[in-house]
Amino acid sequence: MNEQGSSPNRLAEVAGLFLRLGFTAFGGPAAHIAMMRREIVQQRQWISDEYFLDLLSIVNLIPGPNSTELAIYLGYRRAGWPGLIVAGVCFIGPAMLIVLALAWLYVRFGSLPQVGWLFYGIKPVVIAIIAQAIWGLCRTVLKGVWPVVLGLVALVFSLLGVNQLILLVCGGLFFGLLHWWERRRQRDVVSSSILPFSLSGIHELWQKALPTIPLAGVAAAIVPVSLLTLFLTFLKIGAVLYGSGYVLLSFLRTDFVVRLGWLTDRQLLDAVSIGQFTPGPVFTTATFIGYLVAGWPGALLATLGIFCPRFYWSL
């Protein structure tokens, strides 16, 4: 197994590999990871299979697109700090440029009948992909009564427009408290003070957050387009989003359709469709949205905002 280090030859290897993957890695995170494993473990033997699986386990514990974070760290493992930057840029860059070109075509010709059929054909496929991913995730995660109940409650509140971050925090706290309570009950040493205090803390957080949550179906006031707001919104999404690009749709709709009013539901679905059928990370949907909202500067800032945390979390 090769050790970590930086040299022109290794940097060139990293650039060549991830540039090729950036242009050819279709199929989403699972396909990207399989391609990296074949190239890096089986063919080039940069790391062992056990180490690769350890890395895969680690990137599942941090926010953001798993395949992009894995690519960044593999570049660092092979060629040090320069490899970290090169691997990330080469894997993200091709997809960003392809999506940017498609965004320009969409803005210029998207309303024409001869182009509109393309997006109508893509949307059902994207919906099927998202439904299949959700179904597979549910079969893996929803084991037992409480996960099902928690999932249904979260679904109801999500449909009512409750912010996803609030649902994630409260769901995690609830499940953690439930697990703690069950363990204490098994030992017959139930505490009567800590649990009520924790639940009251959650209740206070919920009461403070609830008045500021917009309800679905209520028309949001259109906020004037600001490059700073665009960048910070994507930076926030990139920093806190767990799961794959399939989860991205909900966050994008909450911010850009409901809260800011910069996109319509149709435009958002078109953006996600473009991110799905182009190679590379699905998060390049941000490039498309940035261009729709604010042209070339918006596309670059949106891409920078959503991918910057990837380099931080991969360190």
N, C-alpha and C positions, 0 to 999 in steps of 0.2 A: 504493500500500500504506500502511495506517495505521501510525503509529508507536506505540511503547509509551507509555502515559500513564494517569493516573488521574483520573477525573472522575465525578460522579454519573451522568451519562448513560451513560458507558461501563460503569460498574459495574452499572447496571440492565440494559444489553444482555447482559452476561456472565451475570448472574443469571437473566434470562429464558430465554436460550438453553440453558444447562446444566441448569436446572430442568426444562425441557421434555424435553431428552434423557434426564435421569434417570428420567422417567416413561415414556418411549417407546422407549428404545434397547434393543430386544431383539436377540438373536442372537449375543452374545459380542463379543470385542475387535475382530474383523475388521469386523463390522457397525457397531460404535460408531465406528471410525476412518473408515469410508466416510461415515457420516452427518456427522461433524465436517468432513470435507473438503468435502462438498457445501454445508454451511451456512456455513462460515468462509471457504473459498477461492472457491467458485464463486458463491455468492449474496451474501455480505456483503463479500467481498474484503478481509478484515482482513489477510491475508498472501498472499504469492505461492504458487503450487503448488510451486515449487522449495524454498522455505523450509519448507513443510509436510512435504515428503518428507525434508528434512534433519532436522527434528524427529523424524519417525517413525524414522529410522535411529538417532538418539541414544537414544531411549527404549527401543529394543531392546537397548541395551548395559547397561542398569541393571536391578536387580532390581524385581520387582513387575508389576502389571497395566498393560500398555502404554497402553490407552485411558484409564485414570484419570490416569496421569502426563501423557499428552498433553493431557487436558482441563485439568489444573492449570496446565501451562505456558502453554497458549493463553490462559487467564484472566489470567495474569501479563503476557503479551505485550500484551494488549488494555487492561488496567486496572491494571497495576502490582501491588504487594504485596496491596492489598485484593482485586484480581481473582483472585490466586492462591488465597486462602482461599475466596472466594465460589464460584469455579468448582468447586473440589474438594468443598465442602459441598453445593452444589446438585446435582452429578452423583451423589454417593454417597448423600446424604440420602434421596431418594425410595425408592431400592432398599432401604436399611436399614429404613425404616418398613414397606414392604410385606413384607419378610422377617420383621420382628419380629411383625407381625400374623399371618402364616402360622405362625410358631413358636408363638404363643399358641394358635392353633387346633389345631396338631399336638399340643401337650401336653394340651389339653383334650378333643379329640375324635379324636386320631390312632389310638386303639385300636379305635374303633368300625368295624364292617364297612362302613357306608355311606361312610366317609371313606377307609378303607384301600385301596379300589380305585384311588383317585386316584394314590397313591404307587406302586402296582404298575404302573400304566399309564405313569408318568413314568420309572421306572427303566430299562426297555429303551431308551427314547429317549436317555437320558443316556449309557448304555453305548455306543450307536451313535455318538453325537456324539464321545465320547472316543476310540473306536476309529478313527473317520474322521480326527480330528485327529492321532492318533499315526501313522496310515498316511501322511498327507500330510507330516508332519514327517520320517518315515523316508525317504521318497522324495527329500526335499530335502537331508537331512543325510548319509545313509549312502551316500556316493560313494567307492568304493574298498574295499580289503580291510580295512585297519586300523580305519576307523570301524565297520564291521560287527562285527569281532572285539571291539572295545572295548565296543560296545553290548551284545553277547551276554554278555560277562563281567560288565558292570554289571548286566544283568538277573538273572543267576544270583545274584550277591551280594545284590542287592535282595530277591530271593525268600527268601534265607537270613536276611534281617532286618538287613543292614548299613545303618547310618545313611546317608541320602541326601547329607548334607554331606560325609562321608568319601568317598563315591563321586565326587562332583563335584570335590573337591580332587585326589584321586588320579588321576582320569581326565584332568583338565586338565594336571596335571604330567606324566603319562605321554605324552600327545599332544604337549605342548610339547617334552619331551625327544626324542621320536621325530622330530619335525620338525627339531629342532636337529641331531640325529645325521645325518639324511638330507642336510641342507645341508652339513654338514661332510664327509660322504662324497663328495658331488659335487665338492667342492673338493680332495679327496684330502689333507685336513689333519685327520686324526682325532685328537682329544685322548684320551689314555689315563687321565687323572686326574679330570677333572670329572664325567664320566658315572657312573663307579662311586661317587663320593662322593655324587652326587645320588640315585642309586638306593638307596644305603645309608641316606640320610636318609629317603626314602620308606618303606623297610622298617621303620626304627625307629618312625616315626609310625604305621604300620599295626599293629605289634606292641603299641604302647601303647593304641591305640584299640580293637583287636579284643576284648580281654577285657570291655570295658564295653558291647559291642553286644548287644542282646537278639535271640535267634533267633525267627523267625516260628514261630508255633504254640505257643510257650511262654507260658503264661498269665502276664500281668503282674499284679503286686500292685496292688490298687486304692489309689491315693494319695488322701488326703482332699482334698476340693475346696477350693481356695484362690483367692480373687479375684486375689491378687498373682501366683500361678503361672499362672492363666488369662491375665492381661494380658501377662506376660513371655513366655509361650509364643507367643502371637499376634504379639507385637512381634518376636520372633526370626524367625518365619516370614515376616512382612512385610518384614524387613530383608534376608533372604538368598535368598528364593525367586525364581529366574529362570524365565522362561517364562510362559505364560498361566495362567488358572485351572484348566486341565486338569491341570497339574502339582501343584496344591494338594492333590489327593486323597491322594497318597502321603505328603506331609508330615503331613497331618492324621491319617492312620491311624497313622503311626509314633508321634506324640505322644499322641493322645487315646484310641486304642484299645489300642495295645501298651504304651506306657510308663506312662501315667497310669491307664488303665482306666476313664475317665469315660464312654466311649461304647461301644456295640456296633457291629459292622460294619453292621447294618441301619440304625441311627440315623445313622451317618456317610453312608451312601449316600442316605438321605432328605434330609439336610442339603445334600449336593451337588446333588441333584435340584432342590431349592428354589432354590438359587443359579443353576442353569442356566436355568430357565424364567421367572424374574422379570427385569424390565428392569435395566439398569445393570450395575455390576461383578459378576463371578462371586465375587469375594472377600467379598461380603456373606454368603456361607456362614458366615463367622465369627460374624455376628449370630445366626444360627439356632443354631449350636453353643453360643454363650455363653448363650443363653436356656435351652437344654436343660440345661446344666450348673448355672447359677446364677441363673436368672430375669432380670429386667430389668437389675439391675446387671451381671450377667455379659454380657448382650448388648451393653450400651454399652461396657464395658471391652474386650471382644473386638474390637468394631468399631474402637474407638480404637487398640488395639494393632496391628492388621494394616494400618490405613491411615495411621498416623502417619509411617512411613518414606516413604510416597509423596510427602508434602510436602517432606521433606528431600531425597530423591533428585532431585526436580524443580527444585531451586534452581539 
